Amino acid sequence: MSFFAELKRRNVIRVAAAYLIVSWLIMQAGEVMSPALNLPGWVNSMLAFFLILGFPVAIVFAWAFEMTPEGLKKEKEVDRSDSIANVTGQKLNYTIIVLMAVALAYFAWDKFAASPANGVGQAQETTAADLTVASNDSVESHPDKKSIAVIPFRNRSANEENAEFFSDGVHDELLTNLSRISELKVISRTSVMSYRDTTKNLRQIGEELGVANILEGGVQRVGNTVRINVQLIDAATDEHLWAKTYDRELSTENIFAIQTEIAQSIANALEATLTPGEQQLLAKIPTANLMAYDNFLIARQLNNRGNWQDLREAQAYLNKAIELDPDFAQAYTLLARTYNQQINTGAVTLQEVKAGWEAAIQKALSLDSDSATTQAAYAQFLWMNKLEGVNEAFEKARQLEPANADIMAMHAQYLRRTSQLERALQTLQSARELDPVSIRVLFGLARIYELRRETDRALKLYARIRQIDPANPSGIGPVSGVYMTIGDIVQSTRWLFKAIEVDAEDSDLSNFVARAYSDFEDYHFEDYQRAYQWLSWIEQNQSFNPLTVAGLAELDIYAGHTDTAVELAQQTLDGKTSNRWYSEEIAFRILLIWATEHSQAGAALEWVRQSRPDLLESTPHIDDRNLLQAVDTAHLLQMDGQNALAENLLKVVIAVYEDPYALPESWAVTAKAQALALLGEKQAALEELRKQVDNGWRVLWRLNTELNPNFESLKNDPEFQAIIDFLRKDMARQLEELRAMEASGEIPMPPGEEIS
């Protein structure tokens, strides 16, 4: 008998096949279970080692032993006539078939059903558009060998107060250090934080983030000691490139020394060369006071959350840090950014925090003017306060840290708001490579596509935000703005209600609903009941918002109560409220209507002089935020006989339209048509107005057309009347659609109203 035939008779080949299939299944199970059990990466490597080691043992065992009715015996002790090797072989055949079926089923599930492209694990409301965007977001199949993602460190401390803040702080500081090394591509914080406590394996994470290497680790703080362990892993092969555990006495000097050593070791492992400047940056010790550093770490995590309450708490912790170390530059910089974010939330006004903000940023600059984050914070201060040097400060920040995606996003926002759209787009695309799932970056890109009227691309990016975080308002509320821009007020209102579901405390959203109803309402009934119901509910249930006052004033004008309306408008212009979402435009228009009805141009101009003196300067600065106010002021100047000043103001308004991206919102787009009408260019005014209506302009349509004194010269023109008639019919049609949605329960009825 040949050797091969003897291998078959003794079932050696069958045992080998079964062993290999079982080993493969065990490795797959290990790959799935290791992340879930938080096992280190070497566990799978050790498992593979023992399975390989066991293979020759299994082969030798199958050759040397045979299963008999009396049990296991050495093969040489079994008489051939009593051998049941053929029966055992048949059982092994059945076993192999079953194992093959299990293996094939798992392979099919892993390849097709569990593939991210097939949506497993996505939010229930993910749409076809979401999946299209997801497929377009695929990362490079061959990532840069010097690319790295630092996934959140595990907090291995006991239930010590603020231990989580400390481990997150160490993680963030290390990310900052690595991002300073120009030869490395380092994925930014917002993208890696989504992998906290993930069950995904390192290969999946590497593929999703487009990196070749992953750093993982843990932080344990016990009394006066700290242990930090880290390991650098090849994402594609799971191979450990470098690992180390640091046990040190707990001090800021030791913590920063560990972070510096880790960054340098990673650079060496990835063959990245540090410049002298980068080495100097890595060696910096921001503070020698451990308690100050603790307060700073807590403040940074609170600041990252970004809501009003957390920002106020962050400010308190930063003040403690500064009290403990008056020369802690990073604390002053973060305090400046916290002031800026508080303004962005609407919780405070610029005037309320300007003094503290300016003191913080000036102190940070005096301590460390070569800090990229300080320069970026300084740029934001200059921008918000309308001071010179914004772009220069941003450029310096980017030169200091070219791979800082957060600074790129801040700079891009400034570039977008100053109509430098191509530069903003390029900057955000670069930021997205470093921060592929950053909602801030995706939101910025969506806003740019809105300005370019590429609405499909904008909607897909908002869908991508919802895919990443279904409850994030940035992916819901702005969708309403997209539909509003193209004139679909029904869908705009529908998305407002979706936004209210996830952010019920945002009074802006409720006010926008009321504004939509004021545009929808069939004015022949002269009651505007739905808009009144919403505004009354907002007054009783939500915090004060200038939009509510402006909305009530607008409804009074529609009802013919001009004197009541102007009292509300004056509340908006008395300097005690902000121009929240263009509420000031409504107040100015009401002031103009009142002045024309009562021949009070002088009195109205006095209100302008008190609230917006910049509009009366010889060289006024006009942008989207004061465009309509400028036109109304020019009309008042004409009424007051100051024709030269009025003409100059109107020409500046028209010049704004030379920049096609100067109007980020749809509120002010008819200003040019109004200016042309006041200059006596009637046909040009009509053509401009028709163009904007055809492009989808509908917001405040009555206040800006038939009730608008600026179009007085066009009121009897048949073409102007045709435009009014078109708007009225279109809004009536959309009102019927909206009421059908109310009746079906797709959107709620106004507060206090039952479905009939």
C-alpha positions in Angstrom: 0.0 0.0 0.0 1.3 3.5 -0.9 2.1 6.1 1.7 -0.7 8.3 0.5 -3.2 5.4 0.6 -2.1 4.7 4.2 -2.6 8.4 5.1 -6.2 8.1 3.8 -6.8 4.8 5.5 -5.7 6.2 8.9 -7.9 9.4 8.3 -4.9 11.6 8.6 -6.0 13.8 5.6 -9.5 14.1 7.0 -8.2 15.1 10.5 -6.0 17.7 8.8 -8.9 19.2 6.9 -11.1 19.3 9.9 -8.4 20.8 12.1 -7.7 23.6 9.5 -11.4 24.5 9.2 -11.9 24.5 13.0 -8.8 26.6 13.4 -10.1 29.2 10.9 -13.4 29.4 12.7 -11.7 29.8 16.1 -9.6 32.7 14.6 -12.7 34.4 13.3 -14.4 34.1 16.6 -11.3 35.5 18.3 -11.3 38.5 15.9 -14.9 39.3 16.8 -14.7 38.7 20.5 -11.4 40.3 21.4 -12.6 43.9 21.0 -15.9 43.1 22.8 -13.9 41.7 25.8 -11.3 44.5 25.6 -8.5 42.0 25.1 -5.1 43.2 24.0 -4.0 42.6 20.3 -1.4 40.0 21.3 -4.2 37.6 22.4 -5.1 36.8 18.8 -1.5 36.4 17.9 -0.9 33.9 20.7 -4.1 32.0 19.7 -2.8 31.7 16.1 0.6 30.5 17.5 -0.9 27.7 19.5 -3.2 26.6 16.7 -0.2 26.4 14.3 1.8 24.5 16.9 -1.1 22.1 17.4 -1.4 21.2 13.7 1.6 18.7 13.6 0.5 17.3 16.9 -2.9 16.5 15.5 -1.4 14.9 12.4 1.0 12.7 14.4 -1.9 11.7 16.7 -4.1 10.7 13.8 -1.3 8.6 12.3 -0.3 6.9 15.5 -3.7 6.3 17.1 -7.1 4.8 16.0 -10.5 4.9 17.5 -12.0 1.5 18.3 -15.2 0.2 20.0 -13.0 -0.3 23.1 -11.6 3.3 23.0 -8.5 4.9 21.7 -5.6 2.5 20.9 -2.2 2.7 19.2 -2.7 1.9 15.5 -0.1 -0.9 15.6 -2.0 -2.7 18.3 -5.3 -2.9 16.2 -5.9 -5.9 14.0 -6.8 -4.9 10.5 -9.8 -7.2 10.5 -11.2 -5.3 13.6 -10.4 -1.8 12.3 -13.3 0.6 12.0 -11.2 3.3 10.4 -13.6 3.4 7.5 -16.6 4.1 9.8 -14.6 6.8 11.6 -13.6 8.3 8.2 -17.3 8.5 7.2 -18.1 10.4 10.5 -15.2 12.7 9.8 -16.6 13.3 6.3 -19.9 14.4 7.8 -18.1 16.6 10.3 -16.1 18.3 7.6 -19.2 18.9 5.5 -20.9 20.6 8.5 -17.8 22.6 9.3 -17.5 23.8 5.7 -21.2 24.8 5.7 -20.6 26.9 8.9 -17.5 28.4 7.5 -19.2 29.4 4.2 -22.2 30.8 6.0 -19.9 33.0 8.2 -17.9 34.1 5.2 -21.1 35.1 3.3 -22.4 37.0 6.3 -19.1 38.8 6.9 -18.6 39.6 3.2 -22.1 40.7 2.3 -24.5 41.2 5.2 -22.2 42.8 7.7 -20.3 45.0 5.3 -20.5 48.6 6.2 -21.7 49.3 2.7 -24.8 47.3 3.4 -25.8 49.5 6.3 -25.6 47.1 9.3 -25.4 49.1 12.4 -26.6 52.3 10.8 -29.4 54.5 12.2 -32.9 53.4 11.4 -33.6 56.6 9.5 -30.7 56.2 7.1 -31.9 57.0 3.6 -30.7 56.1 0.1 -29.0 59.5 0.0 -27.1 58.6 3.2 -25.8 55.4 1.7 -24.8 57.2 -1.5 -22.7 59.6 0.6 -21.3 56.8 2.7 -20.0 55.1 -0.5 -18.5 58.3 -1.7 -16.7 58.7 1.6 -14.5 55.7 1.2 -10.9 56.2 2.2 -7.8 55.3 0.4 -7.2 51.6 -0.1 -3.4 52.1 0.3 -3.0 54.6 3.1 0.2 56.6 3.8 2.7 54.5 5.8 3.2 57.5 8.1 -0.5 57.9 8.8 -1.8 57.2 12.3 -5.0 57.3 14.4 -4.8 57.5 18.2 -8.0 55.9 19.5 -9.3 57.0 22.9 -7.2 55.7 25.8 -8.9 53.4 28.3 -9.3 54.8 31.8 -7.9 52.1 34.1 -8.1 54.2 37.2 -10.3 53.3 40.1 -13.4 55.4 40.9 -11.2 58.4 41.5 -12.9 61.7 40.9 -12.2 63.2 37.4 -10.1 60.1 36.4 -11.9 60.0 33.0 -11.1 63.6 32.4 -7.4 62.9 33.1 -7.1 59.9 30.7 -8.9 61.9 28.0 -6.6 64.8 28.6 -3.5 62.6 28.2 -5.0 61.3 25.0 -5.7 64.8 23.6 -2.3 66.1 24.6 -0.6 63.2 22.8 -2.8 63.9 19.7 -1.7 67.5 19.8 2.0 66.6 20.0 1.7 64.1 17.1 -0.1 66.6 14.9 2.9 68.9 15.3 5.1 66.4 13.4 4.7 67.5 9.8 5.8 64.2 8.3 2.9 62.4 10.0 -0.7 62.3 8.9 -2.6 62.3 12.2 -6.4 61.8 12.3 -8.0 64.5 14.4 -9.8 64.1 17.7 -13.4 64.4 16.5 -13.0 61.4 14.2 -11.1 59.1 16.6 -13.5 59.8 19.6 -16.2 57.9 17.8 -14.2 54.8 18.4 -14.4 55.0 22.2 -15.5 51.5 23.5 -15.9 50.3 20.0 -16.3 46.6 19.2 -14.7 47.1 15.8 -11.3 45.5 15.2 -8.2 47.5 14.4 -8.3 46.6 10.7 -11.8 48.0 10.4 -10.8 51.2 12.1 -7.8 51.6 9.9 -9.9 51.1 6.8 -12.6 53.6 7.9 -10.1 56.3 8.9 -7.7 55.6 6.0 -4.6 55.1 8.2 -1.8 52.5 8.2 -1.2 52.6 12.0 -3.2 52.8 15.2 -2.0 53.7 18.6 -4.0 52.4 21.6 -3.3 52.6 25.3 -4.5 53.1 28.8 -4.0 55.4 31.7 -4.1 54.4 35.4 -3.7 57.0 38.1 -3.3 55.8 41.6 -2.4 58.2 44.4 0.9 59.8 43.5 1.8 57.5 40.7 0.7 57.2 37.1 1.0 54.3 34.6 0.6 54.9 30.9 0.9 52.0 28.5 0.8 52.4 24.7 1.2 50.1 21.7 1.6 51.1 18.1 0.0 48.5 15.7 0.0 48.0 12.0 -3.7 48.3 11.2 -3.6 45.9 8.2 -1.6 43.1 9.8 -2.3 43.6 13.5 1.5 43.5 14.0 2.9 45.3 17.0 5.4 47.9 15.8 6.3 49.3 19.2 4.9 49.2 22.8 5.9 50.5 26.2 4.6 50.9 29.7 5.6 54.0 31.7 5.4 54.0 35.5 6.2 57.4 37.0 5.6 59.6 40.0 2.6 61.8 39.2 3.8 65.2 38.2 3.3 67.5 35.3 6.9 67.2 34.4 6.7 63.4 34.2 3.4 63.5 32.3 4.7 65.8 29.6 8.0 63.9 29.4 6.1 60.7 28.8 4.0 62.3 26.1 7.1 63.7 24.4 8.9 60.4 24.5 5.8 58.6 23.1 5.6 61.1 20.2 9.3 60.7 19.4 9.2 56.9 19.6 6.2 56.8 17.2 8.1 59.2 14.8 11.1 56.9 14.9 8.9 53.7 14.4 7.3 55.3 11.4 10.6 56.8 10.1 9.4 60.4 10.4 12.1 63.0 11.0 11.4 65.8 13.4 12.6 69.3 12.6 14.4 71.3 15.3 11.3 73.5 15.7 9.1 70.4 16.2 11.5 69.0 18.8 11.4 72.3 20.7 7.6 72.3 20.6 7.4 68.7 22.0 9.8 69.6 24.8 7.6 72.4 26.1 6.1 72.1 29.6 2.9 74.2 29.6 2.6 74.2 33.5 4.4 72.9 36.5 1.3 73.0 38.6 -0.5 69.6 38.7 -3.7 71.0 40.1 -3.8 73.7 37.4 -3.3 71.0 34.8 -6.1 68.9 36.2 -8.5 71.9 36.0 -7.4 72.6 32.5 -8.0 69.0 31.4 -11.5 69.0 32.9 -12.2 72.4 31.2 -11.0 71.1 27.8 -13.4 68.1 27.9 -16.3 70.4 28.9 -15.4 72.8 26.2 -15.4 70.0 23.6 -19.0 69.2 24.5 -20.0 72.8 23.4 -23.4 73.3 25.1 -24.1 76.4 27.2 -24.0 74.8 30.6 -20.7 72.9 29.9 -19.1 76.0 28.6 -19.9 78.0 31.7 -18.5 75.2 33.8 -15.4 75.1 31.6 -14.9 78.8 32.2 -15.0 78.2 36.0 -12.4 75.5 35.8 -10.1 77.6 33.6 -10.3 80.5 36.1 -9.2 78.0 38.8 -6.3 76.9 36.6 -5.2 80.5 36.0 -5.5 81.3 39.7 -3.2 78.3 40.4 -0.7 79.2 37.6 -1.0 82.8 36.3 1.5 82.0 33.5 -0.5 79.0 32.1 -0.7 80.1 28.4 -2.9 77.2 27.3 -5.5 78.0 29.9 -5.8 81.6 28.7 -6.1 80.4 25.1 -8.9 77.9 26.0 -10.6 80.6 28.0 -10.7 82.8 25.0 -12.1 80.0 22.9 -14.7 79.4 25.5 -15.9 83.0 25.4 -16.2 82.7 21.6 -18.3 79.5 21.8 -20.6 81.1 24.4 -21.3 83.9 22.0 -22.0 81.3 19.2 -24.5 79.5 21.4 -26.4 82.8 21.8 -26.1 82.5 25.6 -24.2 85.8 25.9 -23.6 88.8 23.8 -20.3 90.1 22.5 -20.5 93.2 24.7 -21.1 91.0 27.8 -17.9 89.0 27.4 -15.7 91.3 25.3 -13.5 92.6 28.2 -12.8 89.2 29.6 -12.3 87.7 26.2 -9.8 90.4 25.2 -7.9 90.1 28.5 -7.6 86.3 28.1 -6.3 86.4 24.5 -3.9 89.2 25.1 -2.4 87.4 28.1 -2.1 84.2 26.0 -0.3 86.1 23.3 2.1 87.7 25.7 3.0 84.2 27.2 3.2 82.2 24.0 2.7 84.0 20.6 4.1 81.1 18.8 1.3 78.7 19.8 -0.9 77.7 16.8 -4.0 77.4 18.9 -3.4 80.9 20.4 -3.0 82.5 17.0 -6.3 80.8 15.9 -8.1 82.0 18.9 -6.7 85.5 18.3 -7.9 85.4 14.7 -11.5 84.5 16.0 -11.3 87.5 18.4 -10.3 89.9 15.7 -13.0 88.5 13.4 -15.8 88.7 15.9 -14.8 92.3 16.8 -14.4 93.4 13.2 -10.7 94.2 13.6 -7.9 93.9 11.0 -5.5 91.0 10.7 -7.8 88.1 10.8 -6.4 86.2 7.8 -2.8 86.9 8.9 -3.5 85.4 12.3 -5.1 82.3 10.8 -2.3 81.9 8.3 0.3 82.1 11.1 -1.6 79.4 13.0 -1.7 77.1 10.0 2.0 77.6 9.4 2.8 76.7 13.0 0.6 73.5 12.9 -0.1 72.6 9.2 -1.9 69.4 10.1 -4.3 70.8 12.7 -7.8 70.1 11.2 -9.5 72.1 13.9 -7.6 75.3 12.9 -8.4 74.5 9.2 -12.1 74.3 10.0 -12.0 77.7 11.9 -10.1 79.3 9.0 -12.5 77.9 6.4 -15.5 79.3 8.3 -13.9 82.8 8.1 -13.1 82.3 4.4 -16.7 81.3 3.7 -18.1 84.2 5.6 -15.8 86.6 3.6 -16.9 85.0 0.3 -13.5 83.3 -0.4 -15.4 80.1 -1.3 -12.7 78.3 -3.3 -10.1 78.7 -0.6 -12.6 77.7 2.0 -13.5 74.6 0.0 -9.9 73.5 -0.5 -9.2 74.1 3.2 -12.1 72.0 4.3 -11.2 69.2 1.9 -7.8 69.1 3.4 -9.3 69.1 6.9 -11.6 66.2 6.0 -8.6 64.0 5.1 -7.4 64.5 8.7 -10.9 64.4 10.3 -13.1 62.3 8.0 -16.1 62.1 10.4 -15.9 65.6 11.8 -19.4 67.1 11.9 -17.9 70.6 11.9 -16.0 69.9 8.7 -19.0 68.3 7.0 -21.2 71.1 8.1 -18.8 73.7 6.6 -18.7 71.8 3.3 -22.5 71.6 3.2 -22.8 75.4 3.8 -20.4 76.1 0.9 -22.4 73.9 -1.5 -25.6 75.8 -0.3 -23.9 79.0 -1.3 -23.0 77.5 -4.7 -26.7 76.4 -5.0 -25.5 72.8 -5.3 -28.4 71.7 -3.1 -28.1 68.0 -3.8 -24.5 67.9 -2.5 -25.5 70.0 0.5 -28.4 67.6 1.4 -26.1 64.6 1.0 -23.6 66.1 3.4 -26.3 66.8 6.0 -27.4 63.2 5.5 -23.9 62.1 6.2 -23.9 64.1 9.5 -27.2 62.3 10.5 -25.5 59.0 9.6 -22.7 59.7 12.0 -24.9 61.1 14.7 -28.7 60.8 14.1 -29.5 63.2 17.0 -27.0 66.0 16.1 -28.9 69.2 15.2 -26.3 70.2 12.6 -27.6 67.5 10.3 -31.3 68.3 10.8 -32.1 72.0 11.3 -29.9 73.3 8.4 -31.8 71.0 6.0 -34.8 73.4 6.6 -32.6 76.3 5.3 -31.7 74.4 2.1 -35.4 73.9 1.2 -36.2 77.5 2.2 -33.6 78.7 -0.2 -35.2 76.9 -3.1 -38.7 78.0 -2.2 -40.0 74.7 -0.8 -41.4 76.1 2.4 -43.5 73.0 3.1 -40.4 70.8 3.3 -38.5 73.5 5.1 -41.2 73.5 7.8 -41.3 69.7 8.0 -37.5 69.7 8.7 -38.0 72.4 11.4 -40.3 70.1 13.3 -37.7 67.3 12.9 -35.1 69.6 14.4 -37.5 70.5 17.3 -37.8 66.8 18.1 -34.0 66.6 18.9 -33.5 70.2 20.3 -36.8 71.3 21.8 -35.1 74.1 23.8 -33.9 76.0 20.7 -36.4 78.8 20.5 -35.0 79.8 17.1 -36.7 76.7 15.6 -40.1 77.5 17.0 -39.8 81.1 15.8 -39.0 79.9 12.3 -42.1 77.8 12.4 -44.1 80.9 13.3 -42.4 82.9 10.6 -43.3 80.2 8.0 -47.0 80.3 9.1 -47.0 84.1 8.8 -45.8 83.7 5.2 -48.3 80.9 4.5 -51.4 82.4 6.0 -54.1 83.5 3.6 -54.1 87.2 4.5 -57.7 87.7 3.3 -58.8 86.1 6.6 -56.6 88.7 8.4 -56.2 86.5 11.5 -52.9 84.7 11.1 -54.1 82.5 13.9 -51.5 79.8 13.5 -48.6 82.2 13.7 -50.1 83.9 16.7 -50.6 80.6 18.4 -46.9 79.6 18.0 -45.6 83.0 19.1 -47.8 83.1 22.1 -46.6 79.6 23.1 -43.0 80.7 22.7 -43.5 83.7 24.9 -44.9 81.5 27.7 -42.7 78.5 27.4 -39.2 79.5 26.1 -36.5 82.0 26.9 -36.6 85.5 25.4 -35.7 85.7 21.8 -35.7 88.9 19.6 -37.3 86.8 16.8 -40.5 86.5 18.8 -40.8 90.3 19.2 -40.0 90.8 15.5 -42.6 88.1 14.6 -45.3 89.8 16.7 -44.5 93.1 15.1 -44.7 91.6 11.6 -48.2 90.2 12.4 -49.4 93.6 13.7 -48.3 95.2 10.4 -50.2 92.5 8.4 -53.3 93.3 10.6 -52.9 97.0 10.0 -51.8 97.9 13.6 -48.8 100.0 12.6 -48.5 101.9 15.9 -48.4 98.8 17.9 -45.9 97.2 15.5 -43.6 100.2 15.7 -43.5 100.0 19.5 -42.3 96.4 19.2 -39.8 97.4 16.5 -38.3 100.0 18.8 -37.8 97.4 21.5 -35.7 95.5 18.9 -33.7 98.6 18.0 -33.1 100.0 21.5 -29.7 98.2 21.8 -30.8 95.7 24.4 -31.3 92.8 22.0 -29.2 91.3 19.3 -30.0 91.1 15.6 -30.9 87.4 16.1 -31.4 85.8 12.7 -32.2 89.1 10.9 -34.9 90.2 13.4 -33.5 93.7 13.0 -34.5 93.8 9.3 -38.2 93.4 10.3 -37.8 96.2 12.8 -36.3 98.5 10.2 -39.0 97.8 7.7 -41.7 98.5 10.2 -40.0 101.7 11.1 -40.0 102.7 7.5 -43.7 101.8 7.0 -44.6 103.9 10.1 -42.4 106.8 8.9 -44.1 106.9 5.4 -47.6 106.6 6.9 -47.0 109.4 9.4 -44.4 111.5 7.6 -41.8 110.9 10.3 -38.6 110.4 8.4 -36.6 112.6 10.9 -37.8 110.6 13.9 -37.1 107.3 12.2 -33.6 108.4 11.2 -32.9 109.3 14.9 -33.7 105.7 15.7 -31.3 104.6 13.0 -28.6 106.9 14.4 -29.0 105.4 17.8 -29.1 101.7 16.7 -27.0 101.6 13.5 -24.9 104.8 13.2 -22.6 102.9 10.8 -25.2 103.2 8.1 -25.0 107.0 8.2 -21.2 107.1 7.7 -19.8 108.6 4.4 -18.2 105.2 3.6 -20.5 102.6 5.2 -19.6 98.9 5.4 -22.5 96.9 4.0 -22.8 93.1 4.0 -25.6 90.5 4.3 -26.3 91.4 7.9 -27.2 95.1 7.3 -28.2 95.1 3.6 -32.0 95.5 4.0 -31.4 98.0 6.8 -29.2 100.0 4.4 -31.9 100.2 1.7 -34.6 101.3 4.2 -32.2 103.9 5.7 -31.6 105.2 2.1 -35.3 105.6 1.6 -35.6 107.6 4.9 -32.7 109.8 3.8 -34.6 110.5 0.5 -37.7 111.4 2.4 -35.6 113.7 4.6 -34.1 115.4 1.5 -30.6 113.9 1.9 -30.5 112.6 -1.6 -26.7 112.5 -2.1 -26.2 110.4 1.0 -29.1 108.1 0.1 -27.7 107.6 -3.5 -24.3 106.7 -2.1 -25.8 104.2 0.3 -27.9 102.5 -2.5 -24.9 102.2 -4.8 -22.9 100.5 -2.0 -25.8 98.1 -1.6 -25.9 97.2 -5.3 -22.1 96.7 -5.3 -22.5 93.9 -2.7 -24.2 91.8 -5.4 -21.0 91.9 -7.5 -19.8 89.0 -5.3 -22.1 86.0 -6.2 -21.5 84.5 -2.7 -22.1 87.6 -0.6 -25.5 86.5 0.6 -25.3 83.3 2.7 -29.0 83.4 3.6 -32.1 84.0 1.5 -33.5 86.8 3.7 -31.8 89.8 2.0 -31.7 88.7 -1.7 -34.3 91.3 -2.9 -32.3 94.3 -1.5 -30.8 95.0 -5.0 -34.2 95.2 -6.6 -35.4 97.6 -3.9 -32.3 99.8 -4.3 -32.8 99.9 -8.1 -36.4 100.9 -7.6 -35.4 103.8 -5.2 -32.9 104.9 -7.8 -35.6 105.1 -10.4 -34.4 102.1 -12.5 -37.8 100.5 -12.6 -37.3 97.9 -15.4 -34.0 96.7 -13.9 -35.7 96.5 -10.5 -38.5 94.3 -11.9 -36.0 92.0 -13.7 -34.0 91.6 -10.6 -37.1 90.9 -8.5 -38.3 88.3 -11.0 -34.9 86.6 -11.0 -34.9 86.2 -7.2 -38.5 84.9 -7.1 -37.7 82.4 -9.9 -34.7 81.3 -7.9 -36.9 80.4 -4.9 -37.1 83.5 -2.7 -40.2 83.4 -0.5 -39.1 84.6 3.0 -41.1 87.5 4.3 -42.6 87.9 0.8 -45.4 90.3 1.8 -43.2 92.6 3.9 -40.7 92.8 1.0 -43.2 93.3 -1.9 -46.7 94.6 -1.6 -46.3 96.2 1.8 -42.8 97.5 1.0 -42.5 101.3 0.6 -39.3 100.8 -1.4 -41.4 99.4 -4.2 -43.9 102.3 -4.2 -42.9 103.3 -7.7 -43.7 99.8 -9.0 -47.0 99.3 -7.2 -49.2 100.0 -10.3 -46.9 98.2 -12.8 -48.7 95.1 -14.3 -45.5 93.1 -14.1 -45.0 93.8 -10.4 -48.7 92.9 -9.8 -48.1 89.6 -11.7 -45.1 88.8 -9.4 -47.3 89.5 -6.3 -50.1 87.3 -7.8 -47.6 84.5 -8.5 -46.2 84.6 -5.0 -49.7 84.6 -3.4 -50.9 81.6 -5.5 -47.7 79.6 -4.8 -47.9 80.2 -1.1 -51.6 79.3 -1.1 -50.7 76.1 -2.8 -48.0 75.3 -0.3 -50.4 76.2 2.6 -52.8 73.5 1.4 -49.9 71.0 1.4 -49.0 72.0 4.9 -52.5 71.7 6.2 -52.7 68.2 4.7 -49.6 67.3 6.6 -51.2 68.7 9.8 -54.4 66.6 9.2 -52.4 63.4 8.6 -50.3 63.9 11.7 -47.0 64.2 9.8 -46.4 67.5 11.6 -48.1 68.8 14.8 -51.0 71.2 14.9 -50.2 74.7 16.4 -50.2 74.7 20.2 -53.7 74.7 21.6 -55.4 73.6 18.4 -57.1 70.3 17.8 -57.4 68.5 14.5 -61.0 69.0 13.3 
